[in-house]
Amino acid sequence: MSLKSTLTIVSLLIAITSFAQSGDKLIRVTGTVTDPESNQPISAKVFYEKLPYYDDMGVANTDPGNGVYELNMIENQKYIISVKADGYKPISQEIEILDKGLGLIEKNFKMEPDAMHEKITLDNLIFARGKAIITEESHEELDEFAKWLEQRPNAVVQLEGHTDFQGNADANMKLSEDRVEAVKEYLVGKGIKKSRIKTKAFGGTQPLTRERTPEARTKNRRVEVRIIQQ
């Protein structure tokens, strides 16, 4: 065993012994960090600092697959928990670690997009069924959005295409990609510079609802506008 490994083990044993002697009890604090609209997991950092002297602190990363984080904090102590993620407003909350006999506290967070990442849904954007052809009923809303961009020459947006989750995943992804590109082409045709319009396709990976009614499927098929610069 290397000297470095030996010293690490010794340090760990000292820390465990010190903790045992102090009589403090650790409580597991866990939960999820998600987007409030899509309920999708967010890759975030969750920090904790013990009050009032900040003499116990740490950080955990959420699991990018499910948004779950896990921390261990001392029972009957107060902490500040802060959550930070790119594109979202930071969260800071005080929490008191009170065990209810489970040895576990669940604390979930929903992060609001920051001012530069807010989303607009084009509610009246309609495509031909299963195609990327924009119907005439959609022109009025797109023309209004083009005017909105003209009035904000520094604005940069990202068009995000979504389909319903049912059906072939690859076909859904391709359809959502074609549709946002069709919207981009329409706006460029109205005089908006290409460099101001980014696109991203999600297919059926971020449905607003898992219901299988016609109304639910219509709700899932959408194009959202994320404002990334104003």
TITORTI-174639 format. One record per residue (C-alpha): x, y, z. Coordinates in steps of 0.02 Angstrom, whole numbers, plus 50000, padded with zeros to 5 digits. Example, Ala and Ser with C-alpha at 12.3 -4.5 7.8 and 13.67 -1.06 7.14 Angstrom:
REM TITORTI-174639
+-------+-------+-------+
:     X :     Y :     Z :
+-------+-------+-------+
: 50615 : 49775 : 50390 :
: 50684 : 49947 : 50357 :
+-------+-------+-------+
REM end
This chain:
REM TITORTI-174639
+-------+-------+-------+
:     X :     Y :     Z :
+-------+-------+-------+
: 50000 : 50000 : 50000 :
: 50068 : 50172 : 49954 :
: 50107 : 50306 : 50083 :
: 49972 : 50417 : 50007 :
: 49840 : 50280 : 50026 :
: 49895 : 50245 : 50205 :
: 49882 : 50430 : 50252 :
: 49710 : 50442 : 50171 :
: 49646 : 50293 : 50272 :
: 49721 : 50362 : 50433 :
: 49640 : 50533 : 50401 :
: 49473 : 50449 : 50369 :
: 49485 : 50347 : 50530 :
: 49528 : 50503 : 50629 :
: 49378 : 50595 : 50555 :
: 49262 : 50448 : 50594 :
: 49328 : 50435 : 50772 :
: 49309 : 50622 : 50799 :
: 49131 : 50618 : 50734 :
: 49086 : 50469 : 50845 :
: 49156 : 50556 : 50998 :
: 49058 : 50714 : 50962 :
: 48894 : 50620 : 50976 :
: 48824 : 50704 : 50820 :
: 48704 : 50606 : 50712 :
: 48709 : 50621 : 50524 :
: 48545 : 50631 : 50429 :
: 48536 : 50594 : 50244 :
: 48460 : 50736 : 50143 :
: 48409 : 50690 : 49967 :
: 48291 : 50745 : 49830 :
: 48282 : 50800 : 49649 :
: 48321 : 50958 : 49552 :
: 48205 : 50979 : 49403 :
: 48137 : 51104 : 49277 :
: 47967 : 51170 : 49336 :
: 47887 : 51161 : 49163 :
: 47953 : 51001 : 49087 :
: 47994 : 50911 : 49252 :
: 48155 : 50855 : 49169 :
: 48309 : 50830 : 49280 :
: 48436 : 50972 : 49290 :
: 48624 : 50952 : 49306 :
: 48655 : 51060 : 49459 :
: 48770 : 51083 : 49608 :
: 48691 : 51078 : 49782 :
: 48792 : 51167 : 49918 :
: 48765 : 51165 : 50106 :
: 48836 : 51274 : 50245 :
: 48797 : 51253 : 50431 :
: 48731 : 51404 : 50524 :
: 48777 : 51516 : 50607 :
: 48966 : 51492 : 50592 :
: 48981 : 51398 : 50425 :
: 49090 : 51268 : 50512 :
: 49019 : 51122 : 50413 :
: 48999 : 51134 : 50225 :
: 49000 : 51030 : 50067 :
: 48933 : 51007 : 49892 :
: 48849 : 50871 : 49789 :
: 48816 : 50856 : 49602 :
: 48647 : 50796 : 49542 :
: 48636 : 50638 : 49439 :
: 48611 : 50702 : 49259 :
: 48497 : 50555 : 49223 :
: 48367 : 50585 : 49359 :
: 48416 : 50748 : 49446 :
: 48444 : 50662 : 49615 :
: 48569 : 50731 : 49742 :
: 48620 : 50665 : 49913 :
: 48699 : 50751 : 50063 :
: 48734 : 50709 : 50245 :
: 48703 : 50841 : 50378 :
: 48705 : 50847 : 50566 :
: 48541 : 50821 : 50657 :
: 48461 : 50969 : 50748 :
: 48567 : 51096 : 50655 :
: 48517 : 51233 : 50535 :
: 48593 : 51247 : 50362 :
: 48586 : 51354 : 50208 :
: 48561 : 51249 : 50051 :
: 48605 : 51332 : 49886 :
: 48569 : 51259 : 49714 :
: 48655 : 51322 : 49556 :
: 48639 : 51270 : 49373 :
: 48680 : 51351 : 49207 :
: 48531 : 51441 : 49134 :
: 48430 : 51443 : 49296 :
: 48404 : 51563 : 49439 :
: 48502 : 51507 : 49593 :
: 48405 : 51446 : 49745 :
: 48453 : 51477 : 49926 :
: 48348 : 51410 : 50070 :
: 48369 : 51382 : 50256 :
: 48332 : 51207 : 50320 :
: 48331 : 51133 : 50495 :
: 48385 : 50951 : 50504 :
: 48249 : 50871 : 50609 :
: 48242 : 50681 : 50602 :
: 48068 : 50604 : 50610 :
: 48133 : 50429 : 50644 :
: 48178 : 50390 : 50463 :
: 48356 : 50454 : 50461 :
: 48309 : 50537 : 50298 :
: 48243 : 50706 : 50240 :
: 48176 : 50731 : 50064 :
: 48201 : 50904 : 49991 :
: 48156 : 50934 : 49808 :
: 48196 : 51090 : 49707 :
: 48119 : 51162 : 49549 :
: 48231 : 51291 : 49466 :
: 48159 : 51436 : 49369 :
: 48249 : 51484 : 49207 :
: 48348 : 51644 : 49224 :
: 48298 : 51801 : 49131 :
: 48407 : 51757 : 48983 :
: 48337 : 51580 : 48967 :
: 48151 : 51606 : 48982 :
: 48041 : 51515 : 48859 :
: 47896 : 51568 : 48750 :
: 47778 : 51440 : 48675 :
: 47711 : 51476 : 48501 :
: 47533 : 51423 : 48541 :
: 47460 : 51449 : 48369 :
: 47598 : 51366 : 48269 :
: 47519 : 51226 : 48169 :
: 47601 : 51102 : 48051 :
: 47528 : 50982 : 47924 :
: 47504 : 50813 : 48008 :
: 47669 : 50718 : 48018 :
: 47759 : 50850 : 47912 :
: 47863 : 51007 : 47931 :
: 47748 : 51114 : 47825 :
: 47687 : 51269 : 47916 :
: 47502 : 51301 : 47889 :
: 47434 : 51473 : 47841 :
: 47347 : 51485 : 48010 :
: 47520 : 51499 : 48089 :
: 47580 : 51648 : 47986 :
: 47500 : 51781 : 48096 :
: 47589 : 51722 : 48254 :
: 47755 : 51700 : 48165 :
: 47740 : 51874 : 48088 :
: 47710 : 51945 : 48262 :
: 47863 : 51854 : 48326 :
: 47968 : 51920 : 48181 :
: 47914 : 52097 : 48231 :
: 47963 : 52058 : 48411 :
: 48137 : 52011 : 48351 :
: 48150 : 52165 : 48240 :
: 48115 : 52274 : 48391 :
: 48255 : 52188 : 48487 :
: 48405 : 52187 : 48368 :
: 48521 : 52112 : 48500 :
: 48407 : 51967 : 48544 :
: 48463 : 51790 : 48506 :
: 48339 : 51647 : 48522 :
: 48338 : 51459 : 48513 :
: 48192 : 51369 : 48432 :
: 48159 : 51204 : 48521 :
: 48055 : 51073 : 48432 :
: 47952 : 50940 : 48521 :
: 47840 : 50799 : 48464 :
: 47727 : 50680 : 48559 :
: 47819 : 50536 : 48645 :
: 47721 : 50403 : 48550 :
: 47787 : 50331 : 48389 :
: 47962 : 50297 : 48324 :
: 48091 : 50394 : 48424 :
: 48208 : 50425 : 48277 :
: 48066 : 50483 : 48166 :
: 48003 : 50599 : 48303 :
: 48176 : 50674 : 48325 :
: 48193 : 50704 : 48138 :
: 48020 : 50781 : 48127 :
: 48053 : 50901 : 48271 :
: 48218 : 50951 : 48190 :
: 48135 : 50983 : 48021 :
: 47998 : 51087 : 48101 :
: 48112 : 51206 : 48195 :
: 48215 : 51227 : 48037 :
: 48054 : 51270 : 47943 :
: 48013 : 51403 : 48073 :
: 48190 : 51472 : 48061 :
: 48177 : 51483 : 47871 :
: 48011 : 51575 : 47887 :
: 48086 : 51704 : 48007 :
: 48241 : 51726 : 47898 :
: 48122 : 51758 : 47753 :
: 48050 : 51900 : 47857 :
: 48222 : 51981 : 47869 :
: 48289 : 51908 : 48032 :
: 48474 : 51861 : 48024 :
: 48512 : 51675 : 48031 :
: 48645 : 51705 : 48164 :
: 48510 : 51763 : 48285 :
: 48410 : 51601 : 48274 :
: 48477 : 51438 : 48343 :
: 48382 : 51274 : 48337 :
: 48374 : 51117 : 48444 :
: 48268 : 50961 : 48423 :
: 48203 : 50856 : 48568 :
: 48085 : 50736 : 48479 :
: 47970 : 50657 : 48607 :
: 48095 : 50658 : 48751 :
: 48013 : 50803 : 48846 :
: 47824 : 50781 : 48839 :
: 47716 : 50900 : 48939 :
: 47599 : 50756 : 48978 :
: 47602 : 50566 : 48968 :
: 47417 : 50552 : 48933 :
: 47368 : 50468 : 48771 :
: 47218 : 50574 : 48724 :
: 47214 : 50674 : 48560 :
: 47218 : 50835 : 48663 :
: 47373 : 50778 : 48756 :
: 47463 : 50731 : 48595 :
: 47424 : 50902 : 48523 :
: 47493 : 50984 : 48680 :
: 47656 : 50886 : 48666 :
: 47682 : 50937 : 48484 :
: 47752 : 51111 : 48503 :
: 47891 : 51233 : 48462 :
: 47960 : 51336 : 48607 :
: 48070 : 51490 : 48597 :
: 48210 : 51503 : 48724 :
: 48279 : 51680 : 48742 :
: 48467 : 51661 : 48764 :
: 48515 : 51844 : 48737 :
: 48420 : 52009 : 48743 :
+-------+-------+-------+
REM end
